[in-house]
Structure formats: C-alpha cells, structure tokens
Amino acid sequence: MRYPVPDLPPDRWRESVTEVEKSRFIVWLCHAPDVAAFERLLAEARRAHPNASHHCSTYIAGPPGEQNAIGFSDDGEPGGTAGRPMFQVLEGARLGQVGCVVTRYFGGTKLGTGGLARAYAQAVARGLEELPRREVVERTALRLKVDFAGEAEARAWLESHDVPVDAADYASDGVALTVGWPSDADVDLTPLEARLRGRLTLLDAP
C-alpha cells in the first residue's frame, strides 16, 4: 500500500490560522506514525495557548482507512461539532500517519452546531493545502541469498527497482540480503535471477 503522510520531522508541526466570525482557529498538523507523536503535539498546543477556549483534536496513526489507531475529541465543544468533522477531513484527504489539533479562541459570536462543524472542517482543510507530503510504501521483508561475486549486481538491480537493502549477513558461501519489497507488488525475481545466471536463492522472511 502507498499513501501520503506529512513530510515533517519528528516533533515539528505546521501551523495555519483561520478566522470565522471573530473566532480564531489555529490549526496544528504533524506527522504521527504513532499515538505518542500526536499526544506530544496536543501537549505543545496546550502549553503554547493555555488561555484558549478549546483544543480540539484528531489523529490517524496508521494508513488511510485505519480502524484502531484513530481518535478525535471535541474538548468541550458541543458533541460532534469539532473532532469528528476534523477527522472526516483527514480521512477524505486519504492521509495517513497524521495528527491535528485546532486551538480556538472564542470571538464573542456563537456559531451554532452547524457553523462550528463547518468552521473546524474548513480550518483543517485550509491547513492541509499548505502541508508538505511524502509517500510511504508499506513493505514486506524478504531475504535473498547471493554469492560474493553477485552482491554488487544484486544491490544495483534492487536500487533501480526501489527495493531497499535493510541488512546484509555474510557467511563463508555468500551473503543474505534482507530487503523491503513493496507489499503492493508481486515478488518477481526472474530478471535478477537471469542477470546473476541463477546464483540467487529466495530464503524465508526473517
């Protein structure tokens, strides 16, 4: 599976501000490969804005469509007017590994439940417009056995096919390469086997 995630370093985030009827909505977005990364973002938002009316939040700490490592909170707003609309925007963008907090300063004008839901959703959508992204490729670990003479050729072929070598175990009769094969692609080593004149063995995954 391949999907976009925020292209942000650990413990860094992207901020944007939207105003609706004098209420200020500060959107915080981060890369959240796990729930702990999202929780650090939420703690930072609360630390930076201790006097804000609300810190509503949502996260998807996995691929798009993740069912377990997800969450959303209205943080005191009327039920269903903040966290869920925010989550639905992230879900609709088909983003994975993303955390989001919207810090709200109340401007004195009540928006109503429908207005609140639209305001939170629009704020997140605008924040996503400027969010840098990169692609994540889910991979399956495979081990390939080659002789010493074929190692450089095997590494070059794997690199040209976007298959990273994660480890190399050397023995007296050759080297076992642990590689990350894209999980959405069939394992076809026939071209590499031909280049190595048959000196290739697919071992069990570690």
N, C-alpha and C positions, 0 to 999 in steps of 0.2 A: 504494500500500500504506500502511496506517495501523497503527501499533503503539506500545505504551507503552515509554518509556525512563525511567531515573531522573531525577527533577526536582531535580537538584543542579547548582550552579555548577561551573565548571572548578576542578580541584584541590581539591575538597571531597568529603567522603565521609560515609557514615552507618555508625556502629558499633553493634554489639549483642554481648552476651555470653551464652553458654550453657555450663552445666557438666554433664558426664557422667562419673560415677564418679571425681569429684575432678579430672578433666582440664578445663581451661578453654579454651573455643573462642571467640576474638574474631573476629567477622565484620566485614569492611570491604567496603562496596559503594560504587561510584562510577559516574558517567556516563562511558562510554568510547566516544566516537564514532570513536576510532582506537586502535590498539595502544599508542601512546605514552602516552595517558591512563591506561591500565591499568598500564603499566610504572611510571609515577610513583606510583600507589597502592601497588604492590608495594614500591617503594623506601622509601616512607614507613612502611609496616608493618614492614619490616626495621629501619629506623632507630629507630622507636619501641620495638621489642621485640627488641633484639639477643640476648637470652638465651632466647628462646622455642625450643621443641623443633622446630617446623616452621612454615613459611609456605606453606601450600598455596594454589593459585590456579586461577582460570579466567576466561575473558572471551569475550564475543561482541561484536566491534567492528563491528557491522553490524545488519541487520534479523533478526528471528527466522527461523531456517532458513538463516542464513549458513553457507557451507561452507568459506570460505577464511580469513577474519579471525577465527579462533577458536583457543582453546588451553586446556590445563589441565595442571597439574603436581602431583605427589604430594609433592614436596620431601622425599624421604627416607622417607615413609610407605610401607608395603607397596604394591606396584603395584596400581592400580585401586581403592584404598580411600579416596581423597580427591578428587583433581582431577576425575575422571570423574563420581562421584556429585554433586559440586558443579555441574558443567556440566549434568548432566541436570535438576537442579532449576531452573536458569535457563532451560533450553530448555523445560521443561514449563510455566513461567510465561509463555511467549510474549513474553519481554522482549527488547528489542534494545539495542544500544549500552550494554552493562553490563559492569563489571569487578568481580571479587570475590576477596578474599584472606581465608583463615581462618588466624589465628595460633593455634597450640596450645601450651599449657603442660601437659606430662605430669604427671598427678596421682599416679602410682605404681601404678595398676591397669591392666593390659593389657586392651584391649577386644576383641582378636581382629579378623580381617579384616572379618567381617560387622558387628561392633559399630562398628568405625571408619567403615565406609561409611555406616551409619545415622547415626552421630553427626555426621559432616560434612554429610550431606544435611539433617538436621534443623536444624543450626545455620544453614545458609543459608536454609532455608525460614522459620525464625523471623525472620531478618534481613529477609527480603522483606516480612513482614507490616507492618513499620513504614516501608517505603521509599516516599517520595513519588514520584509518577509523573506524567508528562505525555505527551500523544500527539504522535507525529511523523507528518507526512504527506509521503510522497515526492511530488515534483512534477516536471513537465516544463516547460521554458522555452518560452514562446510569445511572438511579437511581434505586436502589434495596432497598426494604423495608423488614427488618427482625426484629424479636423480640430480646430483650436483650440477651436471652439465646443462640440465634443462631449467634450473631455477630462474636464471635471468630472463629466459624466453617466456616462462610462465608468468613471472611478475609483470613483464611488459604487456602481455596479452590481457591479463586481468585488469591492469590500469587502463588500457584502452577501452575496456568494456565496463568501466565504472564499478569494478569489484575490488574493494579494499582488502589488503592483506593485513589481518589483525595480529597474527603471531606466526612465528616460524620455529619449529622444533627440529633440531639437527640430530641425525643418527649416523651410524657408520655407512649405511647404504643409501642415504639421501636425506631429503628434508620434507617435513609435513607442514604445509601452509594452511593456516586457519583463515578462511576468507568469509566476507559478509556478502552473501548472494542476495540480490533483491528478491523479496518474498513474493512479488507480483510477477516474476518472470520464471519460466520453466528452466530447469537446470539442464543446459545443453553444453557439454564439454567436448563435443565431437571436433570442432575446429581446433581447439587447443591440443587435443589428443593427436590430431593429424600433424600439427606443427612439431610436436615432440616425438613423432614416429612411434606412438603407442606407449611411451615411457611416462604414463600417467595413471594413477590409481585414485579413485574416489573412496575415501575412508568414511567411517561413520562420523556423524556430527559429534563434537565433544560434549 
